[in-house]
Amino acid sequence: MLLLNFSHPLTSTQLAAVQALTKQPDITLHNIRAQFNHQQPFAPQLAQMLAPLPLTPEQWQTASILVNPPSLNYITGVLLAELHGRMGYFPPLLRLRPIQHSTPPAFEVAEILDLQNLRNTARTTR
């Protein structure tokens, strides 16, 4: 499984939780810096951010990919549109949640959001 991390570095505990949830013992982690210049258009910055990923068009469509999205909602929005275009479906997202009363702030894996399934279910209500 490929884990595309567009957020803070993931800990070994978080990666172990991802392995347990996905039942995927082999995870290839790609840390991608997702800081954009708000004075410039986002689409070109997104293309530049994704360019170093060593994935062929076939791999985008066939590999098992999990995404830890960036915190900024606008970047996440354009990222999901781009990934859907490359993959042909919405990728699952990793959701982290704060651990209560942790100092310094710490986060744990909460769940994996199956966006494609959510989309398919929502289509039945239109």
C-alpha positions as CSV (number, residue, x, y, z in Angstrom):
1,M,0.0,0.0,0.0
2,L,1.1,3.5,-0.8
3,L,0.5,6.1,1.9
4,L,0.6,9.6,0.6
5,N,1.1,11.9,3.6
6,F,0.4,15.5,3.0
7,S,0.4,16.5,6.7
8,H,2.7,16.2,9.7
9,P,5.1,13.3,9.9
10,L,3.4,10.1,11.1
11,T,4.7,8.2,14.1
12,S,5.6,4.5,14.2
13,T,2.5,4.0,16.4
14,Q,0.3,5.7,13.8
15,L,1.8,3.6,11.0
16,A,1.2,0.5,13.0
17,A,-2.5,1.5,13.5
18,V,-2.8,2.1,9.7
19,Q,-1.3,-1.4,9.1
20,A,-3.8,-2.9,11.5
21,L,-6.8,-1.1,10.0
22,T,-5.9,-1.8,6.4
23,K,-4.6,-5.3,7.0
24,Q,-1.6,-4.2,4.8
25,P,1.7,-5.1,6.4
26,D,3.8,-3.4,3.7
27,I,3.3,0.4,3.5
28,T,5.4,2.6,1.4
29,L,5.2,6.1,2.9
30,H,5.6,9.2,0.7
31,N,5.8,12.4,2.7
32,I,4.8,15.4,0.6
33,R,5.2,19.0,1.7
34,A,1.8,20.7,1.3
35,Q,2.5,24.4,1.9
36,F,1.1,26.7,-0.7
37,N,1.5,30.4,-1.5
38,H,-1.9,32.0,-1.0
39,Q,-1.0,34.8,-3.4
40,Q,-0.6,32.3,-6.3
41,P,-3.1,30.0,-8.0
42,F,-3.4,26.6,-6.4
43,A,-3.6,24.3,-9.4
44,P,0.0,24.9,-10.6
45,Q,1.3,24.6,-7.1
46,L,-0.6,21.3,-6.7
47,A,0.9,20.0,-10.0
48,Q,4.4,20.9,-8.8
49,M,3.7,19.2,-5.4
50,L,2.7,15.9,-7.0
51,A,5.3,15.9,-9.8
52,P,8.1,14.2,-7.7
53,L,5.9,11.2,-6.9
54,P,7.3,8.2,-8.9
55,L,3.9,6.9,-10.1
56,T,3.0,5.9,-13.6
57,P,-0.5,6.5,-14.9
58,E,-1.1,2.7,-14.6
59,Q,0.0,2.8,-10.9
60,W,-2.3,5.8,-10.1
61,Q,-5.2,3.6,-11.4
62,T,-4.2,0.3,-9.9
63,A,-2.1,0.8,-6.8
64,S,-3.6,0.6,-3.3
65,I,-3.4,4.3,-2.2
66,L,-4.3,5.8,1.1
67,V,-4.1,9.6,1.6
68,N,-3.4,11.6,4.8
69,P,-4.8,14.9,3.6
70,P,-3.3,18.4,4.2
71,S,-4.9,20.4,7.0
72,L,-5.9,23.4,4.8
73,N,-9.3,22.6,3.4
74,Y,-8.7,24.4,0.0
75,I,-5.6,22.3,-0.7
76,T,-7.4,19.1,0.3
77,G,-10.3,20.1,-2.1
78,V,-8.0,20.6,-5.1
79,L,-6.0,17.5,-4.2
80,L,-9.0,15.3,-4.1
81,A,-10.1,16.6,-7.5
82,E,-6.7,15.9,-9.0
83,L,-6.4,12.5,-7.4
84,H,-9.9,11.5,-8.6
85,G,-8.8,12.5,-12.1
86,R,-5.6,10.5,-12.0
87,M,-7.1,7.4,-10.2
88,G,-10.7,7.3,-11.5
89,Y,-12.2,7.2,-8.0
90,F,-11.9,9.0,-4.7
91,P,-9.1,7.7,-2.6
92,P,-9.6,6.6,1.0
93,L,-8.5,9.2,3.6
94,L,-6.7,8.7,6.9
95,R,-8.4,10.5,9.7
96,L,-6.4,11.4,12.8
97,R,-7.9,12.7,16.0
98,P,-6.3,14.5,19.0
99,I,-5.5,12.4,22.0
100,Q,-7.3,14.0,25.0
101,H,-5.1,15.6,27.7
102,S,-1.8,14.9,25.8
103,T,1.0,17.3,26.3
104,P,2.5,18.1,23.9
105,P,-0.5,17.7,21.5
106,A,-0.6,14.2,20.0
107,F,-2.8,12.5,17.5
108,E,-4.0,8.9,17.0
109,V,-5.5,7.1,14.0
110,A,-9.2,7.4,14.2
111,E,-10.5,5.7,11.1
112,I,-10.1,5.4,7.3
113,L,-12.8,7.3,5.4
114,D,-13.9,5.4,2.3
115,L,-14.8,8.4,0.2
116,Q,-15.7,6.4,-2.9
117,N,-18.2,4.4,-0.9
118,L,-19.6,7.6,0.7
119,R,-20.0,9.0,-2.8
120,N,-21.7,5.9,-4.2
121,T,-24.1,5.9,-1.2
122,A,-24.9,9.6,-1.6
123,R,-25.8,9.0,-5.3
124,T,-28.8,6.9,-4.2
125,T,-30.3,9.9,-2.5
126,R,-30.6,12.2,-5.5
